[in-house]
Amino acid sequence: MTTIFICIDWFHPAYKAGGPVQSIANLVEQYGLGQVNFKIFCSDTDLDGTVNKGVPFDEWCNYNPYTQVWYASKQSRSVALMKREIKHSNADVLFIIGVYSWYFNIVPFLFGKSPVKIISARGMLHAGALSQKSFKKKIFLALWKMSGLQHRCFFHATDEQEKGFIRQVFGKKAVVFIAGNFPRVFALQPLPQKRAGELKMVSIAVISSMKNIVLVLEALQKCQRQIKYDIYGPVKDETYWRQCQAIIKMLPENISVSYKGDVVPTKIEETLKGYELFILPSKSENFGHAIYEALSAGKPVITSHHTPFNDLYNQHAGMNVTVENKNEMAKAIDFFAAMPPEEFEGWNKGARCFALKRIDMDKLKTQYDQMFSQKW
């Protein structure tokens, strides 16, 4: 059996880092069953530093029949440990998730021994992502290119756009394989008792400027309908969240906004049942698992043009808006709020159809087969 050694900062039960964690969880649940062994090497904490509960540290433990996880405590992390575990695994492929992490990206890349090394960019080289803390990232990536390290590995992109971003950074000679994300597909949820002129909408995301919640809140100041808006997710950027809270205090009486705290991945499907529409106008998304999951459950989505989910309006699955245009966002929200239940039902089904057409599981498996079978 092929052994794939995955290095990633966080893994389940950690979840606050969002998409990359869910992407790898879906991969090991849906790809290569019976043909691939996965070894996942990660930290013993979540994004905010809270220690994972219910798992052993500094030893291999079973995650599923074909996957083992090593949760490395901070005091145990060393170059020698990483080198030893990669060597003992006899890994055919070293799959490194991310670009910037010293211990979970750079150390395995420089010191790990395996026939093939693949760097999975996971949206970190998208233009929107590079605009965050841009000075440090530019220096880091410039040093990487000067060293020529990009010629000692393959790169993984989830679509053609990300492939383009990778080559913009590392040059046209960078070898990039495209393999999309395995999604979780939820059951189609019954349509809530929607009323014309009212809307219950929700965001589920890490709260940071990248997710663009401020745009939603500023647009709500202009909305004319009765809107209930709930926000779920860990606060990654406290300064940004304080900006959100300041806007919430100034919203008119027809708008109700509540922050509901974290929701663990296993509870997302149940959480969506109370809402009619999902909203997340991200400045950049490598995939957007929460967006896809909402669509699969039959929730129309309002998002930006900077996710893989475009042309939503023409397919009665939602609406794409400009990331800095609060008037456009306000019109989109009021459009769905005004909709009567019999019309909204068509958008409920349209969202589900869009999600199911978006993913070809056989094609995904073939893409990963091709990427993981490469020889250096």
Summary of the structure (lengths in Angstrom):
residues: 376
radius of gyration: 21.2
end to end distance: 19.0
largest distance: 62.8
contacts: 1258
relative contact order: 0.12
helix: 41%
strand: 21%
